[in-house]
Each structure stands twice: as structure tokens, then as C-alpha cells.
Amino acid sequence: MSDVMQSDQFKSIDVPNRFALAPMTRTSAEPAGTPNSLMADHYEGYAKGGFGLVITEGTYTDNKASQGYANQPGIINDAQISGWKTIVDRVHAAGSKIVVQLMHAGAQFQANRHTDQPQGPSDVVPKGAPLGFYGDQEAWKTPSAMTDADIQTAIDGFAQSAANAKAAGFDGIEIHGANGYLLNQFLSTHFNKREDRYGGPLENRLRLVTEVVSAVRRAVGEDYPVGIRLSQGTVTDPDHQLPEGEAGFRKIVEAVRDAGADFVHTTDGDVNRQNFTAGSESLASVAATVDGIELIINGNIDETNYQDLANQFPGTLLAVGKKALANPDFVQRLKDGKEIADIDFAMLQPKATISNELAWRKQNAA
Ligand SMILES: Cc1cc2nc3c(=O)[nH]c(=O)nc-3n(C[C@H](O)[C@H](O)[C@H](O)COP(=O)(O)O)c2cc1C
């Protein structure tokens, strides 16, 4: 059996193999953000399908401006924490580990039961159109530029949600710093036009990210796994680049390590995409050169390239998205040498809910 199926390389979390389910929003919680039995079946399915680590969908962190989608789960109140605990227990019983992805939507805001007013670093809307498969919204609302008090509320939300996740039994925290959501917006020169200590040069644009990592670390204590997902691109602007290039990205990875992160999770269209303004590296290859922090890699990992990537990035976890949707038992299929299906995006239409996926599966059952 290949070393991808071995457990002893990734030190932050004691996983049974090197495959992780990539975080995927399914907008299938109860309207009040409570995880339900449909979600428990869904996540347990990936654990039974062999994924050593399950990373949950982006989960909102406060009852102010963090929620971005209708039927997105939260991890704020007792009902939400208890709903997650059931999911954690089911995944553990199936032999896998599970971390929660903590997410503040910021300006990428399509629905929120607590407020109609998005917040962001500045009053700048995302590029492109809102995502139809996460619910209807014809146009982005203009966010208000966050005050110091709004920023503190966001930081406190991440910290309290991390403590809630630890209480629910999660094996760790992944902070969502990628794909155009709040923390990524602060890093981004498209979204962040601030002239205070949170805007301008990279060391300022990084400030909220490191403050959140530090606050989460303080909330969960020293020995609890904490990581952060990072990208350059966003869901509606996949080619966005950091003006500071490779050196800037290295600086971000070093800064989150120094603030207390155990791992970073890089995501791009392809693990090996060379997409820096200057240089010839990928996000993953830059992060891999930083000492003292572990790595999860993501982007187009499939049955053809996983072994090469596992060799190229020793000790990393390989996070799989689309191939996992198409094959919830992707890892078991690799072990058994079975055929791997390609994704049919019809399973996520008209919305990316678990019920639509189940209806699609019923219709397409052989
Ligand atoms: C339906 C869907 C929902 C997603 N939701 C999230 C999310 O909640 N958080 C996140 O960081 N990425 C999210 N992503 C991105 C995936 O985690 C992953 O980065 C992307 O699909 C690329 O990996 P892949 O090539 O293996 O699919 C989502 C992707 C899909 C297809």
C-alpha cells in the first residue's frame, strides 16, 4: 500500500491516512443554522468512504455579520454546538478525524438572518455575480467599512466559535482565510482600501489574519490543532494575485505560524499552478518551504496525480473536493482499485444542497 494510506506523517492531527475531504458549503442546515441529520449522514458518508480527515463546510462564527448564505451552519449557540457534536461523534465512530472550518463571509454576503448589512474591510463589492447555487441574489450589497468595534466583534466570534468547536469534540480548527471571504478580503488589494493599521502594506493587511489566529489559539489552548486556509483567488475572481508575489505569500505563512497556527491549507485551481506576479512557484510549493508549519494542499487532486503529489509534498494531507463529491468513497475506491467517476455538476443544481444531491443520485442510480 502506498504511503498516502499511512497515518504517521502529518503531526498536527493523528489522521488514519493522508486524504482530507475539502471544505464544501452545502447550505443544508436548518434555517437557524443548526446542523441536522441530513448533514450527519453526509459527513459520516465521507468518513466511511475512507477520508482520514473531514473538513466541514464554512461555518459562521457570530450572530452579527459573519453568515453569508441561507441555511449555512453556525457554531454559536447550544443547538448548533449540539448538532455539530452529533456529526463529530458519527465521523469518529467511522474512524476519521474532523475539523470545522470557521468562516466570516465579509463582503461575500448573500443571506444573513441577523442583518441585511454586509461588512468588509472597505465599501468594495466582490467582482462578478453572487453564486446562484448558494441561493438567489441578483447583485452584491455594498458592505460597510468595518469599524474597530466591528473588527473586534469578528475576532471575538472566531475565538468563541473555536472554543465551541473544541467543546463539540472537533479534532481541530481551520480558519477560512481563502476564497474571498473576510480574512482573504483584508489581504486583498481589491477589497482592502483602508488607510489605518489594517490597510496598505502587506504587514497591515495581514494584521486581522494574525489577530484572529492568535485569538483562536488563546481560546483553545496550546495543544489543540489550529490551521488556516489560504488562497490568492476568490470564488468570483480566481486569478486574483497578491501584488507582493511569492515573497509576500511566504511572509503570510510565516506570520500565521508565528501567531500560533499548526498548519496552512493552500487552495488553488491546481496544486501546482504557478500564479504569482513574480516567480515560478505555486502556493503549495512556497508554503512547503516554510519551516515549523504543516501543510494541507488542494486543487484538482485526483486518481491520476495523488501519488506524485504525495511524493512531491511529503508529510502533507491531500484535500479533495470535486472528486469526493463524485465519489464519496474516493479513498476506498483507490484502495480497492475501483473506477473513479468524474463530477457531474447537475448534482449541485439548482442549489448545492444535500437534498438535491440525493435526488440526483436516485435519478442516476444504475
Ligand atoms: C460545492 C462546493 C462548495 C465549496 N465550499 C467551500 C467552503 O465552504 N470553504 C472552502 O474553503 N472552500 C469551498 N469550496 C472549494 C473546495 O474546498 C475546493 O477548494 C475546490 O473544489 C477545489 O478543489 P478540487 O479541485 O479538489 O475540487 C467549495 C467547492 C465546491 C465545489
Ligand as a Chemical Component Dictionary entry (heavy atoms), coordinates in Angstrom:
data_LIG
# 
_chem_comp.id                   LIG 
_chem_comp.type                 NON-POLYMER 
_chem_comp.pdbx_formal_charge   0 
_chem_comp.three_letter_code    LIG 
# 
loop_
_chem_comp_atom.comp_id 
_chem_comp_atom.atom_id 
_chem_comp_atom.alt_atom_id 
_chem_comp_atom.type_symbol 
_chem_comp_atom.charge 
_chem_comp_atom.model_Cartn_x 
_chem_comp_atom.model_Cartn_y 
_chem_comp_atom.model_Cartn_z 
_chem_comp_atom.pdbx_ordinal 
LIG C1  C1  C 0 -19.962 22.905 -3.798 1  
LIG C2  C2  C 0 -18.664 23.486 -3.305 2  
LIG C3  C3  C 0 -18.642 24.163 -2.097 3  
LIG C4  C4  C 0 -17.430 24.697 -1.594 4  
LIG N1  N1  N 0 -17.430 25.311 -0.356 5  
LIG C5  C5  C 0 -16.252 25.686 0.204  6  
LIG C6  C6  C 0 -16.199 26.132 1.561  7  
LIG O1  O1  O 0 -17.191 26.165 2.295  8  
LIG N2  N2  N 0 -14.986 26.506 2.046  9  
LIG C7  C7  C 0 -13.842 26.461 1.286  10 
LIG O2  O2  O 0 -12.762 26.817 1.761  11 
LIG N3  N3  N 0 -13.878 26.011 0.005  12 
LIG C8  C8  C 0 -15.043 25.597 -0.539 13 
LIG N4  N4  N 0 -15.054 25.052 -1.807 14 
LIG C9  C9  C 0 -13.783 24.861 -2.532 15 
LIG C10 C10 C 0 -13.258 23.446 -2.318 16 
LIG O3  O3  O 0 -12.900 23.234 -0.952 17 
LIG C11 C11 C 0 -12.008 23.172 -3.172 18 
LIG O4  O4  O 0 -11.023 24.112 -2.817 19 
LIG C12 C12 C 0 -12.271 23.281 -4.658 20 
LIG O5  O5  O 0 -13.376 22.482 -5.040 21 
LIG C13 C13 C 0 -11.031 22.847 -5.448 22 
LIG O6  O6  O 0 -10.633 21.537 -5.082 23 
LIG P1  P1  P 0 -10.937 20.304 -6.065 24 
LIG O7  O7  O 0 -10.206 20.604 -7.354 25 
LIG O8  O8  O 0 -10.433 19.085 -5.377 26 
LIG O9  O9  O 0 -12.420 20.289 -6.272 27 
LIG C14 C14 C 0 -16.239 24.553 -2.337 28 
LIG C15 C15 C 0 -16.274 23.871 -3.572 29 
LIG C16 C16 C 0 -17.452 23.332 -4.040 30 
LIG C17 C17 C 0 -17.440 22.568 -5.355 31 
# 
loop_
_chem_comp_bond.comp_id 
_chem_comp_bond.atom_id_1 
_chem_comp_bond.atom_id_2 
_chem_comp_bond.value_order 
_chem_comp_bond.pdbx_ordinal 
LIG C1  C2  SING 1  
LIG C2  C3  SING 2  
LIG C2  C16 DOUB 3  
LIG C3  C4  DOUB 4  
LIG C4  N1  SING 5  
LIG C4  C14 SING 6  
LIG N1  C5  DOUB 7  
LIG C5  C6  SING 8  
LIG C5  C8  SING 9  
LIG C6  O1  DOUB 10 
LIG C6  N2  SING 11 
LIG N2  C7  SING 12 
LIG C7  O2  DOUB 13 
LIG C7  N3  SING 14 
LIG N3  C8  DOUB 15 
LIG C8  N4  SING 16 
LIG N4  C9  SING 17 
LIG N4  C14 SING 18 
LIG C9  C10 SING 19 
LIG C10 O3  SING 20 
LIG C10 C11 SING 21 
LIG C11 O4  SING 22 
LIG C11 C12 SING 23 
LIG C12 O5  SING 24 
LIG C12 C13 SING 25 
LIG C13 O6  SING 26 
LIG O6  P1  SING 27 
LIG P1  O7  DOUB 28 
LIG P1  O8  SING 29 
LIG P1  O9  SING 30 
LIG C14 C15 DOUB 31 
LIG C15 C16 SING 32 
LIG C16 C17 SING 33 
# 
